[in-house]
């Protein structure tokens, strides 16, 4: 079985590709991503591994809770310095492209960890 970090790197690159497809070119490759972003991906993988039957919305809820504890709040544009993020909303309020990322993330974790 792959480690959570190995799975997280694949999830990160898939997320980066989706963001690029949706017009967001701000994501760096896994090797060049800031540590906080890498840790966030690893936490997401660990959540999926611990909760394999949970829906994609639960991933977002876990991410939202973690970000809130770190001081992030809603902002219409992602602003790392001021900890603002447009996805700091309930899952059902996310645009379809953002909800799709949670589905893809869970699918990758399941496939790479033999949970499916």
C-alpha positions as CSV (number, residue, x, y, z in Angstrom):
1,X,0.0,0.0,0.0
2,X,1.2,3.5,-0.8
3,X,1.8,6.0,2.0
4,X,-0.6,8.9,2.6
5,X,2.1,11.3,1.3
6,X,2.5,9.3,-1.9
7,X,-1.3,9.3,-2.5
8,X,-1.5,13.0,-1.6
9,X,1.1,13.9,-4.2
10,X,-1.1,12.2,-6.9
11,X,-4.2,13.9,-5.6
12,X,-2.4,17.3,-5.6
13,X,-1.3,16.9,-9.2
14,X,-4.8,15.8,-10.3
15,X,-6.2,18.8,-8.4
16,X,-3.7,21.1,-10.0
17,X,-4.7,19.7,-13.5
18,X,-8.4,20.3,-12.7
19,X,-7.7,23.8,-11.5
20,X,-5.7,24.6,-14.7
21,X,-8.6,23.2,-16.8
22,X,-10.9,25.6,-14.9
23,X,-8.6,28.6,-15.5
24,X,-6.8,28.7,-12.2
25,X,-3.0,28.6,-12.9
26,X,-1.9,29.4,-9.4
27,X,-1.1,25.9,-8.2
28,X,2.5,24.7,-8.1
29,X,3.7,21.2,-8.6
30,X,3.8,18.9,-5.5
31,X,7.6,19.3,-5.3
32,X,7.3,23.1,-5.3
33,X,4.1,23.5,-3.3
34,X,4.3,25.2,0.1
35,X,4.5,22.9,3.1
36,X,1.1,24.0,4.4
37,X,-0.5,22.9,1.1
38,X,1.2,19.6,1.1
39,X,0.1,19.0,4.7
40,X,-3.5,19.8,3.8
41,X,-3.4,17.2,1.0
42,X,-2.0,14.6,3.3
43,X,-4.7,15.4,5.9
44,X,-7.3,15.0,3.2
45,X,-5.9,11.5,2.3
46,X,-5.8,10.5,5.9
47,X,-9.4,11.6,6.3
48,X,-10.5,9.5,3.3
49,X,-8.5,6.4,4.5
50,X,-10.2,6.7,8.0
51,X,-13.6,7.4,6.5
52,X,-13.8,5.3,3.3
53,X,-17.7,5.3,3.2
54,X,-18.1,9.0,3.7
55,X,-19.4,11.2,0.9
56,X,-17.3,13.8,-0.9
57,X,-19.0,16.5,1.1
58,X,-17.4,15.1,4.2
59,X,-14.0,15.7,2.7
60,X,-14.9,19.3,2.2
61,X,-16.4,19.6,5.7
62,X,-13.1,18.2,7.2
63,X,-11.0,20.6,5.0
64,X,-13.3,23.5,6.0
65,X,-13.0,22.7,9.7
66,X,-9.2,22.5,9.5
67,X,-8.9,25.7,7.6
68,X,-11.2,27.5,10.0
69,X,-9.0,26.4,12.9
70,X,-6.0,27.8,11.1
71,X,-7.8,31.2,10.8
72,X,-9.0,31.1,7.2
73,X,-12.2,32.8,6.3
74,X,-14.3,33.3,3.2
75,X,-13.0,35.7,0.5
76,X,-14.1,36.0,-3.1
77,X,-10.4,35.4,-4.2
78,X,-7.9,33.1,-2.7
79,X,-5.4,35.2,-0.7
80,X,-2.9,33.1,1.2
81,X,-1.3,36.0,3.1
82,X,-4.7,37.1,4.5
83,X,-6.0,33.5,4.8
84,X,-9.0,34.1,2.5
85,X,-10.5,31.4,0.3
86,X,-13.6,31.3,-1.9
87,X,-14.3,27.7,-0.9
88,X,-14.8,28.5,2.7
89,X,-18.5,27.8,2.3
90,X,-20.7,24.7,2.8
91,X,-20.2,21.9,0.2
92,X,-23.6,22.5,-1.4
93,X,-22.7,26.2,-2.0
94,X,-19.6,25.4,-3.9
95,X,-19.6,25.8,-7.7
96,X,-19.9,22.4,-9.6
97,X,-16.2,22.5,-10.6
98,X,-15.1,22.8,-6.9
99,X,-17.4,20.0,-5.9
100,X,-16.0,17.8,-8.7
101,X,-12.5,18.1,-7.1
102,X,-13.7,16.4,-4.0
103,X,-15.2,13.5,-6.0
104,X,-11.9,13.1,-7.9
105,X,-9.9,13.3,-4.7
106,X,-11.9,10.5,-3.1
107,X,-11.7,8.4,-6.2
108,X,-7.9,8.7,-6.4
109,X,-7.5,7.8,-2.7
110,X,-9.8,4.8,-3.1
111,X,-8.1,3.5,-6.2
112,X,-4.6,4.0,-4.8
113,X,-5.3,2.4,-1.4
114,X,-7.5,-0.5,-2.7
115,X,-10.6,0.8,-0.9
116,X,-12.8,0.5,-3.9
